[in-house]
């Protein structure tokens, strides 16, 4: 089963490692969902008996091509149980497990695995970048079998602690390393495919033939892959479509994202894709408030930015380009339980359900557009459609 989900260390993966060797430890957010250093504070620690505030499931309900973790548990892992005393710990990036970003998605993957396989969990929410190592010390004091760390900012600390704790398996979300050792896996994603799906949706909906994307930091490769993938997806629908693109220095500046989107709307855009965390979400909100279409990223923003449909403009959120962090975390915890944990790169893409798009929810999307988008997703999954981008750099082939 796992061979259908884990991609081999392909030429693209090797190219990624060579790129990293040349450029140093490139930051790699999961497409703009990463947070940035916050004001000084203290970490929050939780266990299963000391649960966080209940979170809304940001994975959505029936995203196309998505693998339900409940279904996965019932079908492929029905006979799998964790050994007595098995424990999993998670350290978030700066933020909380209900913040609507990768932190929440990783947490949900861990909790789904705990419910499926029966084990205890422990969570530490990071308040300050200076707390990473202290938080890892604390989580390891609980003697876990698996530790999940979220985000590229934790990559250096995760590698260090993986080397020092050979009996613990580490799962790092969006963490690129030249060498993962024997007990460390990095979850990577085909953001170019996610951006392509968002761009195709924009191309199918636009009436003005001008669409826009509000990106995060240009020095973050996954953001570049999302932004360029968006342009390629829109032009896959209609080569004449004009794609307005902008990058930002912050993932948490909603006001700047809003300003960017308003400029694009003024220039004729009628669809805005937010590919920059909260900055991008600010752009999506500005778009829907003016009656344009918005497209979210990473998670299903219907449940986060638009509060499950209760926030104004939810009917103008066309979809979201979804990255299944929860699936990657779940699968690798399952592997650890079954003594089949494989260190190295674990890639999620359209072929294994790791890249998809969210349900349309309240949006009135034409039936032919829905079908065309699904045909494109299936084409990306079976290889009959290519994004035209290098999966590592995000630049045109």
C-alpha positions in Angstrom: 0.0 0.0 0.0 2.6 2.5 1.0 4.4 2.2 -2.3 1.4 3.9 -4.0 1.9 6.9 -1.8 5.6 7.3 -1.2 7.4 8.6 -4.3 11.0 7.4 -4.8 13.9 9.8 -4.5 13.4 10.9 -8.1 15.4 13.2 -10.2 13.3 16.0 -8.9 14.0 15.1 -5.3 17.7 14.8 -6.1 17.6 18.2 -7.8 16.0 19.6 -4.7 18.8 18.3 -2.5 21.4 19.7 -4.9 19.7 23.0 -4.8 19.7 23.0 -1.1 23.3 22.1 -0.9 24.1 25.1 -3.1 21.8 27.6 -1.4 22.0 26.5 2.2 18.9 25.7 4.3 16.3 27.4 2.1 13.2 28.3 4.0 10.2 26.4 2.6 6.8 27.2 3.9 4.0 25.0 2.9 2.8 27.5 0.4 2.2 30.4 2.6 0.6 28.8 5.6 3.7 29.4 7.8 3.7 31.9 10.5 6.5 34.3 11.5 8.2 35.1 14.8 5.8 36.5 17.3 6.3 38.6 20.4 8.0 36.8 23.2 5.8 34.5 25.2 5.7 31.0 26.7 4.8 27.7 25.1 1.6 25.9 25.9 1.7 22.2 26.6 -1.3 19.9 26.3 -1.9 16.2 26.6 -4.9 14.0 25.5 -6.4 14.5 29.0 -5.8 18.2 28.7 -7.2 18.9 25.2 -7.1 22.2 23.4 -10.2 24.1 22.4 -12.1 22.0 19.9 -11.0 22.8 16.4 -13.0 23.0 13.3 -11.9 20.4 10.8 -10.0 22.4 8.2 -9.7 19.5 5.8 -13.2 20.0 4.6 -15.8 17.3 3.7 -15.3 15.4 0.5 -12.6 17.4 -1.3 -12.2 15.9 -4.7 -9.7 13.0 -4.8 -9.0 13.5 -1.1 -8.5 10.5 1.1 -10.7 10.5 4.2 -8.6 9.6 7.3 -11.6 7.8 8.8 -12.1 5.8 5.7 -8.3 5.1 5.5 -8.5 3.8 9.1 -11.4 1.6 8.4 -10.2 0.1 5.2 -6.4 0.0 5.1 -5.6 0.0 8.8 -8.6 -1.8 10.3 -6.3 -4.4 12.0 -3.6 -2.1 13.1 -3.2 -1.2 16.8 -0.5 0.8 18.6 1.5 -1.2 21.1 0.9 -0.5 24.8 2.5 2.7 25.9 3.0 4.1 22.4 3.1 7.9 22.4 3.3 10.7 19.9 4.3 14.3 20.6 3.8 17.4 18.4 5.6 20.7 18.5 3.9 23.5 16.5 5.5 26.3 14.7 4.7 29.7 16.2 1.0 29.5 16.6 -1.7 27.2 17.9 -3.5 24.0 16.9 -6.6 25.9 16.1 -5.0 28.7 14.0 -6.2 27.4 10.6 -2.7 26.8 9.3 -0.4 23.8 9.1 -0.2 23.6 12.8 -3.9 22.7 12.9 -3.7 20.4 10.0 -0.7 18.5 11.5 -2.5 18.3 14.8 -5.6 16.9 13.2 -3.6 14.2 11.4 -2.0 13.2 14.7 -5.3 13.1 16.5 -7.0 11.1 13.7 -4.2 8.5 14.0 -4.6 8.4 17.8 -8.2 7.7 17.5 -7.6 5.1 14.8 -4.7 3.2 16.4 -5.2 4.0 20.1 -2.3 5.9 21.6 -1.6 8.9 23.8 -0.5 12.3 22.4 1.2 15.4 23.8 1.2 18.8 22.2 3.3 21.9 22.7 2.3 25.2 21.1 5.2 27.4 20.4 5.0 31.1 21.2 8.5 32.2 20.3 11.1 31.0 17.9 13.6 30.9 20.7 11.5 28.2 22.4 12.0 25.5 19.7 14.8 23.6 21.5 13.2 23.9 24.9 9.9 22.6 23.5 11.6 19.7 21.9 13.3 18.9 25.2 10.0 19.0 27.0 8.2 16.8 24.4 11.0 14.3 24.5 10.9 14.1 28.3 7.5 12.4 27.8 9.4 9.6 26.1 7.4 9.5 22.8 7.9 7.0 20.0 7.2 9.7 17.4 7.7 13.4 17.3 6.0 15.7 14.8 7.4 19.1 14.2 5.6 21.7 12.0 7.3 24.0 9.6 10.6 24.9 8.0 11.7 27.1 11.0 11.9 23.9 13.1 14.1 22.0 10.5 17.5 22.7 12.1 16.3 21.8 15.6 14.5 18.7 14.4 17.6 17.4 12.6 19.7 18.0 15.7 17.3 16.2 18.0 16.8 13.4 15.5 20.5 12.7 15.5 20.6 12.8 19.3 17.5 10.5 19.8 18.0 7.5 17.5 15.2 5.6 19.1 12.5 8.2 18.2 11.1 8.7 14.7 10.7 12.4 13.6 8.2 13.7 11.1 9.0 17.2 9.8 6.4 19.2 7.9 8.0 21.1 5.0 11.5 20.3 6.1 14.1 19.9 3.5 17.4 18.2 4.5 20.4 16.9 2.5 20.5 13.9 4.8 17.6 12.7 7.0 19.5 10.0 8.8 17.7 6.8 9.8 14.8 8.2 11.8 13.6 11.4 10.2 11.1 12.0 7.3 10.4 15.3 5.6 6.9 15.9 4.3 7.1 17.7 0.9 4.4 18.8 -1.5 3.8 19.5 -5.2 2.6 23.1 -4.7 2.9 23.7 -8.4 0.0 21.3 -8.9 -2.1 23.1 -6.2 -1.4 26.4 -7.8 -2.3 24.9 -11.2 -5.7 23.8 -9.9 -6.4 27.3 -8.4 -5.4 28.9 -11.7 -7.6 26.6 -13.7 -10.5 27.5 -11.4 -9.8 31.2 -11.9 -9.6 30.7 -15.7 -12.9 28.9 -15.7 -14.6 31.7 -13.7 -13.1 34.9 -15.0 -15.2 37.2 -17.2 -12.7 40.0 -17.4 -9.8 37.7 -18.5 -7.7 39.2 -15.7 -7.0 37.3 -12.5 -4.6 37.9 -9.6 -2.6 36.1 -7.0 -1.4 37.6 -3.6 1.7 35.7 -2.7 3.9 35.4 0.4 7.6 35.6 0.4 9.4 35.2 -3.0 12.4 33.6 -1.3 10.2 30.7 -0.2 10.2 28.1 -3.0 6.7 26.6 -2.3 5.2 30.1 -2.6 6.9 30.5 -6.0 5.5 27.1 -7.1 2.0 28.2 -6.0 2.2 31.6 -7.8 3.7 30.2 -11.0 1.4 27.2 -10.9 -1.5 29.5 -10.7 -0.4 31.4 -13.8 0.1 28.2 -15.7 -3.3 26.8 -14.7 -5.1 29.9 -15.8 -3.3 29.9 -19.2 -4.1 26.2 -19.5 -7.7 27.3 -19.8 -7.1 30.4 -21.9 -3.7 31.6 -23.0 -4.9 35.1 -23.3 -5.7 35.5 -19.6 -3.7 38.2 -17.9 -2.3 37.1 -14.5 -1.4 39.8 -12.0 1.2 38.5 -9.4 2.6 40.0 -6.3 4.9 38.8 -3.5 5.1 40.0 0.1 7.6 40.1 2.9 5.2 38.8 5.5 2.7 35.9 5.8 0.7 37.6 8.5 -0.1 41.1 7.1 -3.8 40.9 6.2 -3.9 44.6 5.5 -1.1 44.4 2.9 -2.8 41.4 1.2 -6.1 43.4 1.2 -4.3 46.4 -0.4 -2.7 44.1 -3.0 -6.0 42.6 -4.0 -7.7 46.0 -4.2 -5.0 47.2 -6.6 -5.6 44.1 -8.7 -9.3 44.5 -8.7 -8.8 48.1 -9.8 -6.8 46.7 -12.7 -9.6 44.5 -13.8 -9.1 41.3 -11.9 -12.3 39.4 -11.0 -10.6 36.4 -9.3 -8.0 36.6 -6.5 -6.0 33.6 -5.2 -4.4 34.1 -1.8 -1.1 32.2 -1.7 0.5 33.9 1.3 -1.0 32.7 4.6 -2.9 35.4 6.4 -1.6 38.0 4.0 -3.2 36.0 1.1 -6.4 35.5 3.1 -6.6 39.3 3.4 -6.6 39.5 -0.3 -9.3 36.8 -0.7 -11.5 38.7 1.8 -11.0 41.9 -0.1 -12.0 40.2 -3.4 -15.2 38.6 -2.1 -16.3 41.8 -0.4 -16.3 43.5 -3.8 -18.2 40.7 -5.5 -15.2 39.1 -7.1 -14.2 35.4 -6.7 -11.7 34.3 -4.1 -9.6 31.1 -3.9 -8.0 30.0 -0.7 -4.8 27.9 -0.1 -3.4 25.1 2.0 -6.6 24.3 4.0 -10.2 24.7 3.1 -10.6 28.4 3.9 -14.4 28.0 4.0 -13.8 26.6 7.5 -11.1 29.0 8.6 -11.2 32.4 6.9 -15.0 32.2 6.4 -15.8 30.5 9.6 -17.8 27.6 8.1 -19.9 29.9 6.0 -20.9 32.3 8.7 -18.5 35.1 7.6 -19.7 37.5 4.8 -18.6 36.5 1.3 -18.4 32.8 1.8 -20.6 32.3 -1.3 -17.9 33.9 -3.3 -15.1 31.6 -2.1 -14.9 29.4 -5.2 -12.6 26.7 -3.7 -9.2 26.3 -2.0 -6.0 24.6 -3.2 -5.6 22.0 -0.4 -2.3 20.4 0.8 -3.0 17.3 2.9 -0.6 17.8 5.8 -2.9 15.7 7.9 -2.6 12.8 5.5 1.2 12.9 5.6 1.3 12.9 9.4 -1.2 10.1 9.6 0.5 7.9 7.1 3.9 8.2 8.7 2.6 7.6 12.2 1.0 4.5 10.9 4.3 3.4 9.4 6.0 3.9 12.7 3.5 1.7 14.5 4.0 -1.0 11.9 7.8 -0.8 12.1 7.8 0.3 8.4 8.9 3.9 9.0 11.0 5.1 6.0 13.3 8.1 6.5 13.9 10.6 3.7 11.4 12.5 1.5 7.7 11.7 1.6 6.1 13.6 -1.3 2.3 14.4 -1.4 0.9 15.2 -4.8 -2.3 14.9 -6.9 -1.5 11.2 -7.6 -1.7 10.1 -3.9 -4.4 12.6 -2.8 -2.0 14.9 -1.1 -2.8 17.8 -3.4 -6.4 18.5 -4.3 -9.1 21.2 -4.2 -11.8 21.9 -1.6 -15.5 21.5 -2.0 -17.4 24.5 -3.5 -19.7 24.8 -0.5 -21.9 27.9 -0.9 -20.4 29.1 -4.2 -22.6 28.8 -7.3 -20.1 27.3 -9.6 -21.3 26.3 -13.1 -21.5 22.5 -13.6 -19.3 22.5 -16.7 -16.6 24.4 -14.7 -16.8 21.8 -11.9 -16.4 19.0 -14.4 -13.5 20.7 -16.1 -11.7 21.3 -12.9 -12.1 17.7 -11.9 -10.9 16.5 -15.3 -7.7 18.6 -14.7 -7.2 17.2 -11.2 -7.4 13.7 -12.6 -5.0 14.7 -15.4 -2.5 15.9 -12.9 -2.9 12.7 -11.0 -2.5 10.3 -13.9 0.3 12.4 -15.5 -1.6 13.3 -18.7 -1.5 17.0 -17.6 1.8 18.6 -16.6 2.1 22.0 -14.9 5.0 23.0 -17.1 7.0 23.9 -14.1 10.1 22.5 -12.4 8.7 20.8 -9.3 11.6 22.0 -7.2 12.2 25.6 -8.3 8.7 26.4 -9.6 10.2 27.9 -12.7 9.0 27.0 -16.3 10.6 23.9 -17.8 
